[in-house]
Amino acid sequence: MQSSPIVPYPAPGSVRRDDHALPDIALRRAQRAFAAAFERPRTHGFSAALHAARQRRLARRSLSALSADERQRLLRWLAWQQVTASVRPILARIDDELAARIDALARPLAARLAGLPPASRIDGLRAAG
């Protein structure tokens, strides 16, 4: 019988996190909640409306659970979603003030992206993200 290798874990507080380290769980949950709200429902009628309302409520709740730094990172992520996928109507249904803030962040990103040649737009998205 083979013994399993021991995976060393760093001591608490010994790992330094920078701005681009793994995101906190609350931020990741908020991104997942907003992404789910952006998806089109697979059903129609009342169940689709109920599902969309649940997704919006989950997005609102996850937004309120974020710290100020995490909220700024989420706003940047949502701005890129706005630039690439035009999610403004859905953001407005979740939170009007949030949608207005995302519009303000998305305008310069869209202008910067529009200034790139088509072949380099993907590279521009990667560099700015």
N, C-alpha and C positions, 0 to 999 in steps of 0.2 A: 504494500500500500504506500502510495506516494504522499508525502506531506505537501500541503499547499504552501506556496510562498507567502511570506509575511509582507504585507503592503505597509510601508511606513507612512504614517500620517504626521504632518507638521504639528508642532506644538501650537496651542491656541495663541494668537497674537504674533506668531513668528512669520506669518506670510504677509507681505506688503501688497496691498491692492492698489492698482493704478486705475485710471479712468476707463481703460479698455479691458479690465479684467473680467472674469465671468460675472454676468449681471446677478444681482440679488434675486432671490426667489420671487419676491413681490413684483419686481419689474418684469420678470419672465412671465408671471401669471397675468399681469396687465397686458403685455403684448399678445399673449394667447387669447385673452378675452376680447381685445379689440379685433384681432384677426378673425375670430369666430363671428363677431358682429358684422364684419365686412363681407363674409361669404353669403352667397345667395342661398335662400332656403330651398331644400329639395322637394318640399311639399307646397301645396297651395291652400288658400282659404284660411279658416280660423286657426288651424294648427300652425301654419306658417307665421301668422301674425303673433301668436302666442310665443312661438320659438324666438322670433325677432325681439319681442319685448323682454324675454328672459336674457337674451344675449346683451341687450342694451343695459339692463339692470346689472348684469355681471361686470360689464365694462365700467360702469359708474362706480360700483363697489371696489373694484380693483384699483381704480384711479385714486380713490380716497385713501387707500391703504399705503400709498407711496410716500416716501420722504421727498423733500424738495429736490435733492440731487437726482433721485430716481425719476421724479416727475419731469425734470428737464430732459433727461435721456429719453423718456417716453415721448415727449413732445417732438424731439428731433426725429425719432423713428416714425412718428405719425406724420410729420412733415414730408418725409420721403415717401410714405404711402400715398399722401395727397398728390405729390408730384408725379408719381409713377402710375397710380391707379385711380385717381380722382374719387376719393372716398368722402368728399365734403358733405354730401347729403346725409350720409350715415353718421358722420361726426356731429352734424347739427342736431340730429335726433337724440344723440347721446348727451351732448352738452353744447349749447350755443356759444358760450364764452370760450370753451375749449376749441371749438371750430374756428372762431375768429383768431385765436392765438396761433393755431396751426396755419391759417391762411397767411398771417404775417411772416411766419417762419418759412413757408413754402415758396413765397414769391422770389426771394433771392436764389433759392435752390433751383427753381425752375429756370430762372434767367441764366444761371451758371450752366445748367444742363443744356439749355437751348444753344448756348454759344459753342458747344463742343461739336466736332464733326460726328456724323452718325456712327461710324465704326468705333469711336473712342468713348461713346456715352456710357457703356458698361464699365469701362475703366474709370471714368469720372465718378460714377456712382460708388464704386468700390473705394476710391480714394477719399471721397467726401464723407462716407458713411461712418 
